């Protein structure tokens, strides 16, 4: 006869199998690497994430923040994208500053890791960046200029709506 402890453990296993892939299983940075992307695309300050069976990824941060690679990057408190091998497509919640203009990042693509280049699609421009910039997850500054962050969000929203 099975004990109540056995049924409890069995239900935990079933529950874990039914839940979407999440930070309980591994870190977001390990997940990115397992999908052919560098771990440093997302900041250290990720609280949790979910990944549905169809590849829809939602990443939760403590709040909006700014990081710097080659230029400044703005992360909203939730970053969403469709994750497939070597790609984050349909990105929402991520903007990159170019010549004092904030542009929403639409796609991040790593076609050929041996090239040492990753492509950020910001609409009319495909920006090629060195993979070495993304070796480590960046520190993300939540204390950046709040007015600047709000401006980024409004501009990013206007550009997505256009």
PyMOL commands that set and color helices and strands:
alter all, ss='L'
color gray80, all
select helices_A, chain A and resi 4-18+28-34+39-41+113-115+131-134+146-161
alter helices_A, ss='H'
color red, helices_A
select strands_A, chain A and resi 21-22+46-51+56-61+65-68+72-84+87-98+101-104+107-109+117-121+126-130
alter strands_A, ss='S'
color yellow, strands_A
deselect
rebuild
show_as cartoon
